[in-house]
Amino acid sequence: MRLTRTRIGALAGALVVASSGAAAGAAPAAADVCPAATDQWQVVDLGTTGRAIDINDQGQIAGWMRNAAGRSWAVMWDGGQRVEVGSLGGPTSVATAIDEDARVVGESYTAQEKGHGFLWDDGVIHDLGNFASVTHVHDVDQGVIVGSHMRVLSSGHRRSQAYVIDNGVRTDLGVVAGSVASDVNAGGQIAGTHRRTERVGLPADQQTQRAFRWAGGAVTELGTLGGNWSQATGLNDHGHVVGESALDAAGVAQAGFVWSEGAGMRRIEDGGGVARPTAINDHGTIVGTHACDPAGPSHAAVWTDPAQAPLRLPGPPGATATAANAVNAHGEIAGYAVLPGNEPRAVLWKPVSAR
């Protein structure tokens, strides 16, 4: 269904890499207008300090709340009711994605250690393990799970490794210098990011990561918007990918993109601000955040057309910032608002003409 924040990485080895080349549409946006809050969506407070991370087409939501001990605790919302997913015996857990059969995946502490992935299915939580290190779980679709785990190299460096779990079998997607699988669709395609060089912590002008789409064992690099790096954050069932890319060799200026096989990588209209898309549904609706000023707060935004300026989603009273994490086929959007005191509040945006 979606993914959450991308961790940069690399894919390689036996997989075939087919580069799509540099992208069109890298010129700066002509407009410089900060979008006003739209009245086409209404915000619904889910009644929880926390974050709504993913939403399926039934309107079921996965995320986390802050429990009485002040820790994050995995939950789902179903028909307006909050259901505790719980943990693997530890004090902290987070739900990161939900599929159409209400399978929930996420990350949890156990009683002994942190960094385990979990699958919650029909009310039962299952330990996916930590693959000998810290495991991140990013998405699930039709029971297929993707994410990344950390590997410790002989040099002592840590490397992120993308994986997929299908029918209970985990397969690493291959590795050259690190990788992250961010999203998976119903057809088994995976969107992610891989790093081309082993070195980490490089300055912006030496970054080498590239957004990719994996399908049937082959990796297609998606190119950039004219810069030296890109990263993927979301994928729909048509194989369209959204993410972010550098605009020049310095690697600092960046913009959001949408990629498809026919059109390649296109810059998402940002009105002269900064667009950070996180998800795209099968109708092509894109959600994420938009900031008019790179140094200012970001606000949840929706693009009904990537060539048009974003619509800023309304926030609850007092919100200082908002973020949209996922969108379903009905245009319902899961995310959160930041209230005074830096308190996150789980919210849902519903189209005014919602079903």
C-alpha positions in Angstrom: 0.0 0.0 0.0 2.7 2.6 0.8 5.8 3.3 2.6 7.2 5.4 4.9 10.4 7.3 5.2 13.0 6.0 2.8 16.4 4.8 3.9 18.9 5.1 1.1 20.5 1.9 -0.2 21.8 -0.2 -3.2 20.7 -3.2 -5.3 23.1 -5.2 -7.3 24.8 -8.5 -8.1 22.8 -11.0 -10.0 20.0 -8.6 -10.8 19.9 -6.9 -14.1 20.2 -3.1 -14.0 18.5 -1.3 -16.9 19.0 2.5 -16.7 16.2 4.7 -18.0 18.6 7.6 -18.3 18.2 11.2 -17.2 14.7 12.6 -16.8 12.8 15.3 -18.5 11.1 18.2 -16.7 14.1 19.2 -14.6 13.6 22.9 -15.1 12.5 24.9 -12.0 8.8 25.4 -11.7 7.6 28.7 -13.1 5.0 29.5 -10.4 5.8 30.8 -6.9 2.5 30.6 -5.1 1.9 29.1 -1.7 -1.3 27.0 -1.9 -4.2 27.9 0.3 -5.9 25.1 2.3 -8.4 23.3 0.1 -12.1 22.8 1.0 -12.2 19.6 -1.1 -11.0 17.5 1.9 -12.0 17.6 5.6 -9.7 16.7 8.4 -10.8 14.1 11.0 -9.0 13.8 14.3 -8.5 10.1 15.1 -8.4 10.8 18.8 -4.9 9.7 19.4 -1.5 11.2 20.0 0.5 9.4 17.3 0.6 9.0 13.6 -1.6 7.4 10.9 0.9 5.7 8.5 -1.1 3.7 5.9 -4.7 3.2 4.8 -6.4 0.5 2.7 -9.4 0.7 0.3 -11.7 -0.3 3.2 -10.6 2.7 5.1 -8.7 0.7 7.7 -5.7 2.5 9.0 -2.3 1.4 10.5 -0.1 3.5 12.6 0.9 4.1 16.2 -0.3 5.9 19.3 1.6 7.0 22.4 0.6 4.7 25.3 0.3 5.5 29.0 4.0 4.9 29.4 4.8 7.5 26.8 6.0 4.8 24.3 4.9 4.3 20.7 2.4 1.4 20.4 1.1 -0.2 17.2 -2.6 0.3 16.4 -5.1 0.1 13.6 -8.3 2.0 13.2 -11.3 0.1 11.8 -14.6 1.9 11.3 -13.6 4.6 13.6 -12.6 2.2 16.4 -9.0 1.9 17.5 -7.6 -1.6 17.8 -4.4 -2.3 19.6 -2.0 -4.4 17.6 0.4 -4.7 20.5 4.0 -5.8 20.5 6.3 -8.8 20.5 6.6 -8.6 24.2 8.6 -5.4 24.4 7.6 -1.9 25.4 7.5 -0.3 22.0 6.0 -1.1 18.6 5.0 0.8 15.4 2.6 -0.4 12.6 3.9 0.8 9.2 1.5 -0.7 6.6 -1.8 -2.5 6.0 -3.0 -4.4 3.0 -6.5 -5.1 1.6 -7.0 -8.2 3.9 -6.2 -6.1 7.0 -2.8 -7.7 7.5 -0.7 -5.2 9.4 3.1 -5.1 9.4 5.5 -3.1 11.5 8.4 -3.1 13.9 8.6 -4.0 17.6 10.9 -4.6 20.5 10.8 -8.0 22.1 11.4 -8.6 25.7 15.1 -9.1 25.0 16.0 -6.9 22.0 14.8 -4.3 19.5 14.6 -4.3 15.8 12.2 -7.1 15.0 9.7 -7.0 12.2 6.1 -8.3 12.8 3.1 -9.4 10.8 -0.3 -9.1 12.5 -3.0 -11.2 10.9 -6.5 -11.9 12.1 -5.6 -10.6 15.6 -2.4 -12.7 16.0 1.0 -11.1 15.9 3.9 -13.0 14.4 7.6 -12.3 14.8 9.4 -11.9 11.5 12.7 -11.9 13.2 15.5 -9.3 13.0 17.7 -11.2 10.4 20.7 -11.0 12.8 20.4 -7.2 13.0 17.8 -4.4 13.1 14.9 -5.0 10.7 12.7 -2.3 9.1 9.3 -3.3 7.6 8.0 -0.8 5.0 5.0 -2.3 3.2 2.7 -5.2 2.6 0.4 -6.1 -0.3 -1.5 -9.4 -0.6 0.7 -10.7 2.2 4.0 -9.9 0.4 6.2 -7.9 2.7 9.1 -5.6 1.9 11.6 -3.7 3.9 15.3 -3.5 4.8 17.6 -4.9 7.4 21.0 -3.8 8.6 24.1 -5.9 7.8 27.4 -5.4 9.6 30.3 -5.8 7.1 33.7 -7.2 7.9 35.0 -3.6 7.9 32.6 -2.8 10.7 30.4 -0.6 8.6 26.6 -1.1 8.5 24.8 -1.6 5.2 21.1 -1.5 4.5 19.8 -4.5 2.6 16.4 -4.6 0.8 14.4 -7.8 1.2 11.0 -9.3 0.2 9.1 -12.0 2.1 6.7 -14.0 0.0 4.9 -17.1 1.3 7.0 -16.9 4.4 10.3 -17.0 2.5 12.7 -14.0 2.8 14.8 -13.1 -0.3 17.4 -10.4 -0.3 17.2 -8.4 -3.5 21.0 -8.5 -4.0 23.5 -6.0 -2.9 26.4 -3.9 -4.1 26.5 -1.1 -1.6 23.1 -1.0 0.2 19.4 -0.9 -0.6 15.9 -0.1 0.7 12.6 -1.6 -0.6 10.0 1.1 0.2 6.8 -0.2 -1.4 5.2 -3.2 -3.1 2.1 -3.4 -5.4 -0.4 -6.2 -6.1 1.7 -7.3 -9.1 4.7 -7.9 -7.0 6.7 -4.9 -8.3 8.8 -3.2 -5.7 9.9 0.5 -5.5 13.1 1.4 -3.6 16.4 3.1 -3.6 19.9 1.7 -4.1 23.3 3.3 -3.5 25.9 2.9 -6.3 29.0 3.2 -4.1 30.0 1.6 -0.8 31.0 4.8 1.0 28.4 6.3 3.3 28.1 9.8 4.8 29.3 11.5 1.6 28.5 15.2 1.1 25.5 16.1 -1.1 27.5 16.5 -4.3 28.9 13.0 -4.0 25.7 11.2 -3.3 25.0 8.3 -5.8 21.7 6.8 -4.8 19.1 6.0 -7.4 15.4 5.3 -7.3 14.6 1.9 -8.8 11.7 -0.4 -9.7 12.1 -4.1 -9.3 10.0 -6.5 -11.3 10.6 -10.2 -11.9 14.2 -10.1 -10.7 15.2 -7.2 -12.9 15.9 -3.7 -11.6 15.2 -0.6 -13.6 16.9 2.6 -12.5 14.5 5.5 -12.8 17.1 8.3 -13.5 17.1 11.7 -11.9 15.7 15.2 -12.5 19.1 16.3 -13.8 20.9 15.9 -10.5 23.2 13.2 -8.9 20.6 11.3 -6.8 17.0 10.2 -6.5 15.0 8.1 -4.1 11.6 6.3 -4.3 8.9 6.5 -1.7 5.7 5.2 -3.3 4.3 2.9 -5.9 0.8 2.1 -7.3 -0.6 -1.0 -9.1 0.2 0.5 -12.5 3.9 0.6 -11.7 4.0 4.4 -11.3 6.6 5.5 -8.8 6.9 8.7 -6.8 9.9 10.1 -4.9 12.4 12.9 -4.7 15.4 13.8 -6.8 18.3 16.3 -6.9 18.1 19.0 -9.6 21.8 19.5 -10.2 25.2 18.2 -9.5 25.5 20.0 -6.2 22.8 17.6 -4.9 21.2 20.2 -2.6 18.3 21.6 -4.6 15.6 18.9 -4.9 12.1 18.3 -6.2 9.4 15.6 -6.1 8.8 13.3 -9.1 6.4 10.8 -10.6 7.8 8.1 -12.9 6.0 5.9 -15.4 7.3 3.6 -18.2 5.8 5.8 -21.0 6.7 9.2 -19.7 9.8 8.6 -17.6 10.6 10.8 -14.6 8.6 14.1 -14.5 8.9 16.8 -11.9 5.8 17.4 -9.8 4.6 21.0 -9.8 5.7 22.6 -6.6 4.8 26.3 -7.1 8.4 27.3 -6.3 8.4 25.5 -3.0 9.6 22.0 -2.0 7.4 19.0 -2.7 8.0 15.7 -1.0 5.6 13.0 -2.3 5.1 9.9 -0.3 2.4 7.9 -2.0 0.3 7.5 -5.2 -3.0 5.7 -5.7 -4.2 3.9 -8.8 -6.1 7.0 -10.0 -2.8 8.9 -10.0 -3.6 11.0 -6.9 -0.3 11.9 -5.1 0.1 12.8 -1.5 3.0 14.0 0.6 4.1 17.4 2.0 4.8 20.8 0.5 6.7 23.7 1.9 6.5 27.2 0.4 9.8 28.1 2.1 12.5 25.4 2.4 13.3 26.8 5.9 9.6 26.9 6.9 7.1 24.3 8.1 5.7 21.6 5.7 2.1 20.9 5.2 0.2 17.9 4.0 -0.6 18.2 0.3 -2.4 16.4 -2.5 -1.8 16.5 -6.3 -4.7 15.5 -8.4 -2.5 16.2 -11.4 1.3 16.3 -11.2 1.4 19.2 -13.6 -0.8 21.4 -11.4 0.0 23.1 -8.2 -0.6 21.1 -5.0 -3.7 21.4 -2.9 -2.8 22.1 0.8 -4.9 19.9 3.1 -6.5 21.6 6.1 -5.1 20.9 9.6 -6.9 20.7 12.9 -7.1 23.8 15.0 -3.7 24.9 16.3 -1.6 22.6 14.0 1.8 24.0 13.2 2.6 21.4 10.5 0.9 18.4 8.9 2.0 15.4 6.8 0.2 13.0 4.4 1.5 9.5 4.4 -0.9 7.4 2.3 -3.9 7.6 0.0 -6.4 4.9 -0.9 -8.6 4.4 -4.0 -11.3 6.6 -2.6 -9.0 9.6 -1.9 -9.0 9.1 1.8 -5.6 10.2 3.2 -3.8 9.0 6.4 -1.3 11.2 8.1 -0.7 13.4 11.1 -0.7 16.9 12.5 1.9 18.5 14.8 0.2 20.4 17.6 1.9 22.9 20.0 4.5 21.3 22.1 5.6 19.2 19.1 2.8 16.7 19.8 1.9 14.5 16.8 -1.8 13.8 16.3 -3.1 11.0 14.0 -5.5 12.3 11.4 -7.6 11.2 8.4 -8.5 13.5 5.5 -11.7 12.5 3.8 -12.9 14.0 0.5 -16.0 16.2 1.0 -17.8 14.0 -1.6 -16.6 10.8 0.2 -18.5 7.6 -0.1 
